[in-house]
């Protein structure tokens, strides 16, 4: 036998048995984005590599080791998007969406990162994200957090999640803090791992994010960003906290929260859970006021987040599976004999014409009555319609109730639509 070809490592198939969860979540996201006045944007999966290098930052894990990058046939270096924000910003600048305007945008689609696969961490995964562009106030930040709280409540997982927030301040405060931090870490450079030594002068804040147990002690004793926030940054962060308090949203200030992408300033946040093992961050984002200018647009304030769809679905499966209604067929149409098969598929179309919301599966693969009944039962349909040779001759059709005790009935085909409606 020929050896079959397996999927690429870390890339999942989403099978029919799971898809009801996806549809359920996607439907709610579409509804909520509409309610909050966000509009959908779809950008290409493939972008020029420069876009991600310039936005996410050269010394981040994503850019330095996780991107799916290759040379296109015309010799340009292209990359399969490792996140959604850069593409949205590129599109907005290129299509003139930002100049003198505000935009509330959302997206949903596959993202690619060459990470070591484990539970909740894949090489292709889906992100849903919001990006509010042209908004500088903490109000828009609180609003996006409220959006997520509303989603968590709807999904019945609010009590499994914790909100963590931090402020990275303005460029001015970060420059000051960076200096102090480099000084401190240099003093302890013998305790830094190899990754951190590389980052020391390029991206020292990210060292604080290290999960290496050997470094936790020096990280815990490091100077904290909050001591270096200027008045503007303090006021901004204070205002966000007031808004969250007023909305009765619980949060924890995590002074070590720095995020793995370079474009952030002021507010950053993450929603985390203990229910998923090591990969417990389900949604994360922050303010990126410098990014649009960095990518060649006019300086424009912006705030957004992205959520890992697989991680949310895992939580829903674990804690709220009862919310998902199985999408079973209403009718399984049993057709026995050549004439019945021929008539049956026409009759099925007639039903679909008059009852467009009915879910009907026609038996198109032949078989005995017994076999077809088995299939009808397995399909979990509510009723079986039966067209055998007797019915064909008499111009009739039989209705059999598969899920309750009602007696079956044989009616004229001309009565079928009104009978099904009833
Ligand atoms: P991020 O933190 O890199 O942010 O990713 C956002 C979310 O995507 C994570 O919190 C996690 O739920 C999910 N995620 C990340 N990597 C994986 C993976 N390998 N497998 C499964 N899920 C994963 C961003 O991407 C920013 N663009 C967010 C943002 C939008 N900031 C401002 N606007």
Boltz pocket constraint, residues with backbone or C-beta under 6 A from the ligand:
constraints:
  - pocket:
      binder: B
      contacts: [[A, 82], [A, 83], [A, 84], [A, 85], [A, 113], [A, 115], [A, 120], [A, 121], [A, 122], [A, 123], [A, 124], [A, 125], [A, 126], [A, 127], [A, 129], [A, 130], [A, 131], [A, 260], [A, 261], [A, 281], [A, 282], [A, 283], [A, 284], [A, 285], [A, 286], [A, 288], [A, 303], [A, 304], [A, 305], [A, 306], [A, 307], [A, 308], [A, 309], [A, 310], [A, 311]]
      max_distance: 6.0
